[in-house]
Amino acid sequence: AMGGRPLMALNIVCFPEEEGKYHLLDMILQGGADKVAEAGALLAGGHSVNDKEPKYGLAVVGLVDPNKVIYNNTPEEGDALILTKPLGVGIVSTALKGEIAEEKVVNEAIFWMTKLNKISKELLELNIHSLTDVTGFGLIGHLSEMILLSGKELGVEISIIDIPMINGVYNYINAGMVSGGAMKNKKIYSCLTEKKTTLTFEQEIILYDPQTSGGLLISIDPRDAEEAIKLLKQQGFSKSKIIGEVKELTDKNNSRKIQIK
């Protein structure tokens, strides 16, 4: 999410020493190796720890031109905001645990979770001012970080009808399949939002849904926005959409910097 290129990775894995479960570890490590190779990096080994609770991650070394680093807190007034993947992974994961998730919905969630946030050289050459990935704090949380840490008097306006979502997530929200993380995010970040239209609970809570391997949130010169969408769709980010814009904050005393229309 900063324009870097990965070179090498090390596995970090915690897994229980139990007979009959090692095939699961094999699958986890193979999945990690496949994605490292897809990213163009070398998997150089790793470290394992006996732990009753499975955990897996990668320590990555890469390169980035210091003059071309893209930060997560440098949006500019007038920028268009693009989201590259649909929201709803946390909802689907909760529905899966609740044993009500449909196979086609789970498969869509898995597709997006396993799709690398690898963007083309052509896209990086556009006037991208700020870039971050949407993960555990949900869309509103990471959007808040982008705006609040910019050091500028900026706000954003996003359109609820333009937010891409995994098909079927509203049904799971209606069934109570909302994670504690989503509710916690809402409690923390809702004070920064102002609703310009009536939102249902389903429409609102999806904005706070924690994402695993969520999409990129791109703040880009509006003149390059449509070209960015075109390039993203060529790379398989079929649900990429312009979801809003960065605006000057007219009321400097208003803490609600994110307007939802």
C-alpha positions as CSV (number, residue, x, y, z in Angstrom):
1,A,0.0,0.0,0.0
2,M,3.0,2.3,-0.2
3,G,4.2,1.5,-3.7
4,G,7.0,-0.9,-2.6
5,R,8.2,-4.2,-4.2
6,P,8.6,-7.3,-2.0
7,L,11.9,-9.2,-2.4
8,M,12.0,-11.9,0.3
9,A,9.7,-13.3,3.0
10,L,10.0,-15.6,6.1
11,N,7.2,-17.7,7.4
12,I,6.2,-17.2,11.1
13,V,3.9,-19.9,12.2
14,C,2.4,-21.1,15.5
15,F,0.7,-24.5,15.4
16,P,-0.1,-27.4,17.8
17,E,2.0,-30.5,17.8
18,E,-0.9,-32.9,17.3
19,E,-1.1,-35.9,15.1
20,G,-3.7,-35.7,12.4
21,K,-3.5,-32.0,12.0
22,Y,-0.2,-31.6,10.1
23,H,-2.0,-31.7,6.8
24,L,-3.6,-28.5,7.7
25,L,-0.3,-26.9,8.4
26,D,0.9,-28.1,5.0
27,M,-2.0,-26.4,3.3
28,I,-1.4,-23.1,5.2
29,L,2.3,-23.1,4.3
30,Q,1.6,-24.0,0.7
31,G,-1.0,-21.2,0.5
32,G,1.5,-18.7,1.8
33,A,4.2,-19.9,-0.5
34,D,1.9,-19.6,-3.5
35,K,1.1,-16.0,-2.7
36,V,4.7,-15.0,-2.0
37,A,5.6,-16.4,-5.5
38,E,2.6,-14.6,-7.0
39,A,3.9,-11.3,-5.5
40,G,7.3,-11.9,-7.2
41,A,9.2,-12.5,-3.9
42,L,11.4,-15.4,-2.6
43,L,10.3,-17.5,0.4
44,A,13.6,-18.0,2.3
45,G,12.4,-20.2,5.2
46,G,10.9,-19.2,8.5
47,H,10.3,-20.0,12.2
48,S,7.7,-22.3,13.9
49,V,6.4,-22.5,17.4
50,N,4.3,-25.1,19.2
51,D,1.1,-23.3,20.1
52,K,-2.4,-24.6,20.7
53,E,-3.8,-21.7,18.8
54,P,-2.8,-21.6,15.1
55,K,-1.3,-18.4,13.8
56,Y,0.4,-17.6,10.5
57,G,2.1,-14.6,9.0
58,L,5.1,-13.4,7.0
59,A,8.0,-11.1,7.7
60,V,8.7,-9.3,4.4
61,V,11.7,-7.4,3.1
62,G,11.2,-5.2,0.1
63,L,12.4,-2.1,-1.8
64,V,10.7,1.3,-2.4
65,D,12.1,4.4,-4.0
66,P,12.1,7.0,-1.2
67,N,11.0,9.6,-3.6
68,K,8.0,7.6,-4.7
69,V,6.6,6.4,-1.3
70,I,2.9,6.7,-1.1
71,Y,1.7,7.6,2.4
72,N,-1.6,6.9,4.1
73,N,-2.2,10.4,5.3
74,T,-1.5,12.7,2.3
75,P,-4.8,13.2,0.5
76,E,-5.5,16.5,-1.3
77,E,-8.6,18.6,-1.6
78,G,-10.7,17.5,-4.6
79,D,-9.3,14.0,-4.7
80,A,-11.5,11.2,-5.8
81,L,-11.7,8.2,-3.4
82,I,-11.5,4.7,-4.9
83,L,-12.1,1.4,-3.1
84,T,-10.7,-1.7,-5.0
85,K,-12.5,-4.6,-3.2
86,P,-16.0,-5.1,-1.9
87,L,-16.7,-4.9,1.9
88,G,-18.3,-7.7,3.9
89,V,-15.5,-10.2,4.6
90,G,-16.0,-9.9,8.3
91,I,-19.8,-10.4,8.0
92,V,-19.3,-13.5,5.8
93,S,-16.7,-14.9,8.3
94,T,-19.1,-14.5,11.1
95,A,-21.9,-16.1,9.1
96,L,-19.6,-19.0,8.4
97,K,-19.0,-19.5,12.1
98,G,-22.7,-19.3,12.6
99,E,-23.1,-22.0,10.0
100,I,-25.6,-20.0,7.8
101,A,-23.2,-18.8,5.1
102,E,-24.0,-20.0,1.6
103,E,-21.2,-21.6,-0.4
104,K,-21.3,-19.1,-3.3
105,V,-21.0,-16.2,-0.8
106,V,-18.1,-17.8,1.0
107,N,-16.4,-18.5,-2.3
108,E,-16.7,-14.8,-3.3
109,A,-15.3,-13.8,0.1
110,I,-12.4,-16.2,-0.3
111,F,-11.7,-14.9,-3.8
112,W,-11.3,-11.4,-2.6
113,M,-9.3,-12.3,0.5
114,T,-6.8,-14.3,-1.6
115,K,-6.5,-11.6,-4.3
116,L,-3.2,-9.7,-3.8
117,N,-3.3,-6.0,-3.5
118,K,-0.7,-5.8,-6.2
119,I,-1.3,-2.8,-8.5
120,S,0.3,-2.2,-11.9
121,K,3.2,0.1,-12.7
122,E,0.8,2.0,-15.0
123,L,-1.5,2.7,-12.1
124,L,1.3,3.8,-9.8
125,E,2.3,6.4,-12.5
126,L,-1.0,8.2,-12.1
127,N,-1.4,11.0,-9.6
128,I,-2.1,9.0,-6.5
129,H,-1.8,11.3,-3.5
130,S,-2.6,8.8,-0.7
131,L,-3.0,5.1,-0.3
132,T,-3.9,2.6,2.5
133,D,-5.5,-0.8,2.8
134,V,-8.8,-1.4,4.5
135,T,-8.3,-4.0,7.2
136,G,-9.3,-4.4,10.9
137,F,-10.7,-0.9,11.5
138,G,-13.1,-1.0,8.6
139,L,-13.6,1.5,5.9
140,I,-14.6,4.4,8.2
141,G,-11.6,3.7,10.5
142,H,-9.0,3.7,7.8
143,L,-10.6,6.7,6.1
144,S,-10.5,8.5,9.4
145,E,-6.8,7.8,9.7
146,M,-6.2,9.2,6.2
147,I,-8.0,12.5,7.0
148,L,-7.2,13.1,10.7
149,L,-3.4,12.5,10.2
150,S,-3.2,14.7,7.1
151,G,-2.6,17.8,9.1
152,K,-5.0,19.7,6.8
153,E,-8.5,21.0,7.2
154,L,-10.1,18.3,5.1
155,G,-13.2,16.2,5.2
156,V,-14.7,13.5,2.9
157,E,-18.0,12.8,1.4
158,I,-18.8,9.2,0.5
159,S,-21.9,7.8,-1.3
160,I,-23.5,4.7,0.4
161,I,-24.9,3.5,-3.0
162,D,-21.4,3.5,-4.5
163,I,-19.8,1.3,-1.8
164,P,-19.0,-2.1,-3.3
165,M,-20.2,-5.1,-1.2
166,I,-20.1,-8.9,-1.3
167,N,-23.4,-10.2,-2.6
168,G,-25.7,-11.4,0.2
169,V,-24.1,-9.7,3.2
170,Y,-27.2,-7.7,4.2
171,N,-29.1,-11.0,4.7
172,Y,-26.4,-12.1,7.2
173,I,-26.5,-8.8,9.0
174,N,-30.3,-9.1,9.4
175,A,-29.7,-12.6,10.9
176,G,-27.4,-11.1,13.5
177,M,-24.1,-12.1,12.0
178,V,-22.2,-8.9,13.0
179,S,-18.8,-9.3,14.6
180,G,-17.8,-7.7,17.9
181,G,-15.1,-5.9,15.9
182,A,-17.6,-4.1,13.7
183,M,-19.6,-2.9,16.7
184,K,-16.4,-1.8,18.4
185,N,-15.3,0.1,15.3
186,K,-18.7,1.8,15.2
187,K,-18.5,2.8,18.8
188,I,-15.0,4.4,18.2
189,Y,-15.4,6.0,14.8
190,S,-19.1,6.9,14.4
191,C,-18.5,10.2,16.2
192,L,-16.5,11.3,13.1
193,T,-19.4,10.7,10.7
194,E,-22.4,12.7,9.7
195,K,-25.3,11.0,7.9
196,K,-26.7,13.2,5.1
197,T,-29.3,10.5,4.3
198,T,-31.3,7.9,6.2
199,L,-29.2,4.7,6.6
200,T,-30.5,1.3,7.6
201,F,-28.5,-0.6,10.2
202,E,-27.2,-2.9,7.4
203,Q,-25.9,0.0,5.3
204,E,-24.2,1.6,8.3
205,I,-22.6,-1.4,10.0
206,I,-21.0,-2.6,6.7
207,L,-18.9,0.6,6.8
208,Y,-17.3,-0.5,10.1
209,D,-16.9,-4.2,9.2
210,P,-13.3,-5.4,9.8
211,Q,-11.7,-6.8,6.6
212,T,-9.2,-9.6,6.2
213,S,-7.0,-8.7,3.2
214,G,-9.4,-5.9,2.4
215,G,-9.0,-3.6,-0.6
216,L,-7.0,-0.5,-1.2
217,L,-8.4,2.9,-0.5
218,I,-6.9,5.3,-3.1
219,S,-7.0,9.1,-2.9
220,I,-6.3,10.2,-6.4
221,D,-6.4,13.3,-8.7
222,P,-10.0,13.3,-10.0
223,R,-8.7,13.7,-13.6
224,D,-7.0,10.3,-13.2
225,A,-9.8,8.5,-11.4
226,E,-11.6,6.9,-14.4
227,E,-8.2,5.7,-15.9
228,A,-7.4,4.2,-12.5
229,I,-10.7,2.3,-12.5
230,K,-10.0,1.0,-16.0
231,L,-6.6,-0.2,-15.0
232,L,-7.9,-1.8,-11.8
233,K,-10.6,-3.7,-13.7
234,Q,-8.0,-5.0,-16.2
235,Q,-6.2,-6.4,-13.1
236,G,-9.2,-8.3,-11.9
237,F,-10.5,-5.7,-9.4
238,S,-13.9,-6.0,-11.0
239,K,-15.8,-4.2,-8.2
240,S,-13.5,-1.2,-8.0
241,K,-15.6,2.0,-7.6
242,I,-15.2,5.7,-7.0
243,I,-16.9,6.0,-3.6
244,G,-16.5,9.7,-2.8
245,E,-14.3,12.7,-2.7
246,V,-12.0,14.7,-0.4
247,K,-13.3,18.2,0.4
248,E,-12.2,21.3,2.2
249,L,-13.6,21.3,5.8
250,T,-15.8,24.4,5.8
251,D,-16.7,24.2,9.5
252,K,-13.4,24.0,11.3
253,N,-15.1,23.2,14.6
254,N,-17.1,20.3,13.2
255,S,-15.5,17.0,14.3
256,R,-17.7,15.0,12.0
257,K,-15.3,14.9,9.0
258,I,-16.9,12.0,7.1
259,Q,-20.2,12.8,5.5
260,I,-22.3,9.8,4.3
261,K,-24.8,10.6,1.6
